[in-house]
């Protein structure tokens, strides 16, 4: 197959142009491992047409999560509802869920247990402001994801390579759950849980992935999915 018709080769060429030779072996290995995943060619095409590193790394986050789910025994496919829909569909234990992957860009967070609804005057103003900005940014990313996921059993997966802390992500999901319960958002309640993690940066030495329950009560098999994901190393 000529390069002009091969999205994998075009993706690698674009990565070489943007990154140089330093990381190309890692990229080739990563893209190779998802070659047989349904709709992988669409992801390669997105990478091939990306104009900057940030956009490429957004797609790399999708590939990383696809590989993690695959390692845990899930069947996976990319873009099950087309390019404008969710990033992944995963299936295991007789159930399936749509997954929207979000990589948080350019964010500085503080480990402060506050909420975007929190008006506690005891918090230092500068710490509170930075923390609330971080939580609000995560909150907005997740809410945007819910628009794409629609009325489907779903998961929102946050990829972390910007120093984001799990406490900030947990609080963002808590605020979303509160707003859903109080009728402040009309989004579907079929979000099962939020997922947060990384293979390179993690805030706790013994844990790379964190899940935050969004559905009450969380029924089988989703409770076992959480256990397996949080145990992934």
C-alpha positions in Angstrom: 0.0 0.0 0.0 1.4 3.4 -0.9 2.0 6.0 1.8 -0.7 8.3 0.2 -3.3 5.6 1.0 -1.9 4.4 4.3 -3.0 6.5 7.3 -0.6 4.7 9.6 2.4 5.8 7.5 1.0 9.3 7.2 0.5 9.5 10.9 4.2 8.4 11.5 5.4 10.9 9.0 3.5 13.7 10.7 4.8 12.7 14.1 8.4 12.7 12.7 7.9 16.2 11.4 6.6 17.5 14.7 8.7 15.6 17.2 11.8 14.5 15.3 13.5 11.1 15.8 13.7 11.2 19.6 10.4 9.5 20.4 9.5 7.8 17.1 10.2 4.3 18.4 7.7 4.8 21.2 5.1 6.2 18.7 5.6 3.3 16.2 5.1 0.7 19.0 2.0 2.5 20.3 0.3 2.8 16.9 1.3 -0.7 16.0 -0.4 -2.2 19.1 -3.8 -0.8 18.1 -3.6 -1.7 14.4 -6.2 -4.4 14.7 -8.6 -2.4 16.8 -11.8 -1.5 14.8 -11.7 2.0 13.4 -8.0 2.5 14.2 -7.5 3.9 10.7 -9.6 6.9 11.7 -7.4 7.7 14.7 -4.3 7.4 12.4 -5.9 9.8 10.0 -6.6 12.3 12.8 -2.9 12.1 13.9 -1.8 12.4 10.3 -3.7 15.7 9.9 -2.9 17.2 13.3 -1.0 20.5 13.2 0.6 20.5 16.6 1.9 18.3 19.4 -0.9 19.1 21.7 -3.5 17.7 19.3 -1.4 14.6 18.6 -1.1 13.9 22.4 -4.8 14.1 22.8 -5.1 11.2 20.4 -2.2 9.4 22.1 -4.3 9.6 25.3 -7.1 7.8 23.5 -4.6 5.1 22.4 -3.2 4.7 25.9 -6.6 4.1 27.4 -7.5 1.7 24.6 -4.4 -0.3 25.4 -5.1 -0.3 29.1 -8.7 -1.5 28.6 -7.4 -4.2 26.2 -4.9 -5.4 28.8 -7.8 -5.7 31.3 -9.7 -8.0 28.9 -12.1 -5.5 27.4 -13.1 -5.6 23.7 -12.4 -2.2 22.3 -13.2 -0.1 19.3 -12.4 3.5 18.3 -15.1 6.1 17.4 -18.0 3.6 17.6 -20.5 6.4 16.5 -18.2 8.3 14.1 -15.7 11.1 14.4 -18.0 13.4 16.3 -19.1 10.8 18.9 -17.3 9.2 21.8 -13.7 8.1 21.5 -14.1 4.4 22.5 -16.5 1.6 23.1 -15.5 -1.1 25.6 -17.2 -4.4 26.3 -16.7 -7.1 29.0 -18.8 -9.3 31.2 -21.8 -9.0 28.9 -21.9 -5.2 29.2 -20.6 -2.3 27.1 -20.0 1.4 27.7 -19.0 4.4 25.7 -15.8 6.2 26.8 -14.9 9.8 26.2 -11.2 10.6 26.8 -10.1 14.0 27.8 -6.6 15.2 28.3 -6.3 18.3 30.6 -4.0 20.8 29.1 -2.0 23.6 30.8 -3.3 23.4 34.3 -1.6 24.0 37.7 -3.4 22.4 40.6 -3.2 22.5 44.4 -4.1 19.7 46.6 -6.9 21.5 48.4 -10.2 19.7 49.3 -12.6 22.3 48.1 -15.5 22.5 45.8 -16.5 25.0 43.1 -19.5 25.6 45.4 -17.2 26.1 48.4 -17.1 29.6 50.1 -15.0 28.6 53.1 -13.2 31.9 54.2 -10.5 29.9 56.0 -8.9 29.0 52.7 -6.0 31.2 51.6 -7.4 33.3 48.8 -4.6 32.6 46.3 -4.7 28.8 46.9 -8.5 28.7 46.7 -8.5 30.7 43.5 -6.0 28.4 41.7 -7.7 25.3 43.1 -11.2 26.3 42.0 -9.9 27.2 38.5 -8.4 23.8 38.2 -11.6 22.1 39.4 -13.8 24.2 37.1 -11.6 23.4 34.1 -12.0 19.7 34.8 -15.7 20.1 35.5 -16.2 21.8 32.1 -14.3 19.1 30.3 -16.4 16.4 31.8 -19.7 18.2 31.1 -18.6 18.6 27.5 -18.0 14.9 27.4 -21.5 14.2 28.6 -22.9 16.0 25.6 -21.1 13.6 23.3 -21.9 10.5 25.3 -25.7 11.2 25.2 -28.1 8.8 26.9 -25.8 5.9 26.9 -24.0 3.9 29.6 -20.7 5.7 29.8 -17.4 6.5 31.3 -15.4 9.7 31.2 -11.6 9.1 31.2 -9.2 11.9 32.1 -5.6 11.5 31.0 -3.0 13.1 33.2 0.3 14.4 32.0 0.1 17.9 33.3 0.5 17.4 37.0 -3.2 17.3 37.7 -4.1 15.9 41.1 -6.6 13.1 41.8 -8.3 15.2 44.6 -9.1 18.0 42.1 -10.6 15.5 39.6 -12.6 13.8 42.4 -14.0 17.1 43.5 -15.0 18.0 40.0 -17.0 14.7 39.7 -18.5 15.3 43.1 -19.8 18.7 41.9 -21.2 17.2 38.7 -23.0 14.5 40.7 -24.4 17.2 43.0 -25.6 19.3 40.1 -27.3 16.3 38.5 -29.1 15.4 41.7 -30.2 19.0 42.2 -31.4 19.4 38.7 -28.8 22.0 37.7 -27.8 20.0 34.7 -30.0 18.0 32.3 -27.4 15.5 31.3 -28.1 11.8 31.4 -27.5 9.9 34.6 -26.0 6.9 32.8 -22.5 8.0 33.5 -21.1 5.1 35.6 -17.8 6.5 36.8 -15.0 8.9 36.0 -11.5 7.6 35.4 -8.3 9.5 36.0 -4.7 8.3 35.4 -1.4 8.3 33.6 1.5 6.0 32.7 4.1 8.7 33.3 2.8 11.0 36.1 0.9 10.0 39.1 0.4 11.7 42.4 0.7 8.6 44.6 3.6 6.2 44.3 1.4 3.1 44.8 -1.5 4.0 42.4 -1.7 5.2 38.9 -5.4 5.1 38.2 -8.4 6.4 40.2 -12.1 5.9 39.6 -14.9 8.1 40.9 -18.3 6.6 41.1 -21.0 8.6 39.4 -24.0 6.2 39.5 -25.8 5.3 42.7 -25.9 2.4 43.3 -23.1 1.2 41.1 -24.1 -2.3 40.0 -22.2 -5.3 38.7 -20.1 -5.5 36.5 -19.1 -1.8 36.8 -17.9 -2.2 40.4 -15.5 -5.0 39.3 -14.4 -2.8 36.4 -13.4 -0.1 38.9 -11.5 -2.6 41.0 -9.6 -3.9 38.0 -8.8 -0.4 36.6 -7.5 0.9 39.9 -5.3 -2.2 40.3 -3.7 -1.7 36.9 0.1 -1.0 37.0 
